[in-house]
Amino acid sequence: MTESHENLLAGPPPTRLPDLPEAREALESGAQASDVAARFPSYPAAWAALADEYFAAGHAVTSYAFARTGYHRGLDQLRRAGWKGHGPIPWDHEPNRGFLRCLHALGRAAQAIGEKDEAERCFQFLKDSSVEAAAELTGS
């Protein structure tokens, strides 16, 4: 006999963003992130790639701008997918990774430019959304 132990105090269900195969495949095939973002501006993974690229090159302010763009595009998609402002956004669901990467990149860039409060909010939001993403992206 299999028992089900439903958590009666459970929060909202996990939110899973829809896949954008054409955008994902373009980025995976080696297209420039800037070209993918221009062609698919609602695709957070392209903005995350740009944020990472510019941060690695020492351009924290530009990275911040790209991360913020992807973050807001991702929030729009999350809301359309039923997200109510809190609850899990699973890292293991590939389409969620662009948003989660943007959230991390926004916190990282905010920290680099001295926006300590914003950085802390971003890192807490990341951890609250996906402990797995926080561990993967922050290395902790």
C-alpha positions as CSV (number, residue, x, y, z in Angstrom):
1,M,0.0,0.0,0.0
2,T,1.4,3.4,-1.0
3,E,0.8,6.2,1.4
4,S,0.5,9.8,0.3
5,H,1.7,12.4,2.7
6,E,0.3,15.6,1.3
7,N,1.7,18.8,2.9
8,L,-1.4,20.6,4.0
9,L,0.6,23.8,4.6
10,A,2.2,23.7,1.2
11,G,2.8,27.0,-0.6
12,P,2.0,27.7,-4.2
13,P,2.8,25.1,-6.8
14,P,6.1,25.5,-8.8
15,T,6.0,27.8,-11.7
16,R,7.3,26.5,-15.0
17,L,8.0,28.9,-17.8
18,P,7.2,27.8,-21.4
19,D,10.0,26.8,-23.6
20,L,11.0,29.1,-26.5
21,P,12.6,26.5,-28.8
22,E,13.7,28.8,-31.6
23,A,15.4,31.2,-29.2
24,R,17.0,28.4,-27.1
25,E,18.3,26.6,-30.2
26,A,19.8,29.8,-31.6
27,L,21.7,30.5,-28.4
28,E,22.7,26.8,-28.1
29,S,24.0,26.8,-31.7
30,G,26.4,29.6,-30.9
31,A,24.5,32.7,-32.1
32,Q,25.6,35.9,-30.4
33,A,23.6,36.5,-27.3
34,S,23.0,40.1,-28.5
35,D,21.5,38.8,-31.8
36,V,19.2,36.3,-29.9
37,A,18.1,39.1,-27.5
38,A,17.3,41.4,-30.4
39,R,15.3,38.7,-32.2
40,F,13.7,37.3,-29.1
41,P,13.6,40.1,-26.5
42,S,11.3,38.1,-24.2
43,Y,13.9,35.3,-23.8
44,P,15.6,35.8,-20.4
45,A,18.5,33.3,-21.2
46,A,19.8,35.7,-23.9
47,W,19.8,38.6,-21.4
48,A,21.5,36.4,-18.8
49,A,24.2,35.4,-21.3
50,L,24.8,39.1,-22.1
51,A,24.9,40.0,-18.4
52,D,27.5,37.2,-17.8
53,E,29.6,38.2,-20.8
54,Y,29.8,41.9,-19.9
55,F,30.4,41.1,-16.2
56,A,33.3,38.9,-17.1
57,A,34.7,41.7,-19.2
58,G,34.6,44.1,-16.3
59,H,31.5,46.1,-17.3
60,A,29.3,45.7,-14.2
61,V,27.0,48.6,-15.1
62,T,26.2,47.1,-18.5
63,S,25.8,43.7,-17.0
64,Y,23.4,45.2,-14.5
65,A,21.3,46.7,-17.3
66,F,21.2,43.4,-19.3
67,A,20.3,41.4,-16.1
68,R,17.6,43.9,-15.2
69,T,16.1,43.6,-18.6
70,G,16.0,39.8,-18.5
71,Y,14.7,39.9,-14.9
72,H,11.8,42.0,-15.9
73,R,11.0,40.0,-19.0
74,G,11.1,36.9,-16.9
75,L,8.8,38.4,-14.3
76,D,6.3,39.2,-17.0
77,Q,6.5,35.5,-18.2
78,L,6.2,34.2,-14.6
79,R,3.0,36.2,-14.0
80,R,1.5,35.0,-17.3
81,A,2.3,31.4,-16.1
82,G,0.3,31.9,-12.9
83,W,3.0,33.0,-10.5
84,K,1.7,35.3,-7.8
85,G,4.9,36.9,-6.6
86,H,6.2,34.0,-4.5
87,G,6.7,30.3,-4.7
88,P,9.2,27.9,-6.3
89,I,10.7,28.5,-9.7
90,P,12.5,25.1,-10.2
91,W,16.0,25.2,-11.6
92,D,15.6,21.7,-13.0
93,H,13.0,23.1,-15.5
94,E,15.3,24.4,-18.3
95,P,13.1,27.3,-19.4
96,N,13.2,28.8,-15.8
97,R,17.0,29.0,-15.9
98,G,17.2,32.2,-17.9
99,F,15.1,34.1,-15.4
100,L,17.0,32.6,-12.4
101,R,20.4,33.4,-14.1
102,C,19.2,37.0,-14.6
103,L,18.2,37.2,-11.0
104,H,21.6,36.0,-9.9
105,A,23.4,38.3,-12.4
106,L,21.4,41.3,-11.2
107,G,22.4,40.6,-7.6
108,R,26.0,40.1,-8.6
109,A,26.1,43.3,-10.6
110,A,24.3,45.3,-7.9
111,Q,26.9,44.1,-5.4
112,A,29.7,45.2,-7.8
113,I,28.3,48.7,-8.1
114,G,27.7,49.1,-4.4
115,E,23.9,48.5,-4.3
116,K,24.2,46.3,-1.3
117,D,20.5,46.3,-0.4
118,E,19.4,45.3,-3.9
119,A,22.1,42.6,-4.1
120,E,20.8,41.1,-0.8
121,R,17.2,41.2,-2.0
122,C,18.2,39.5,-5.3
123,F,20.2,36.8,-3.6
124,Q,17.4,36.1,-1.1
125,F,14.8,36.0,-3.9
126,L,17.0,33.6,-5.8
127,K,17.3,31.3,-2.7
128,D,13.6,31.6,-2.0
129,S,12.8,30.7,-5.6
130,S,15.2,27.8,-6.0
131,V,17.7,26.6,-3.5
132,E,19.2,24.5,-6.2
133,A,19.7,27.5,-8.5
134,A,21.2,29.6,-5.7
135,A,23.7,26.8,-5.0
136,E,24.5,26.3,-8.6
137,L,24.9,29.9,-9.5
138,T,26.7,31.2,-6.3
139,G,28.8,28.1,-5.7
140,S,27.5,27.6,-2.2
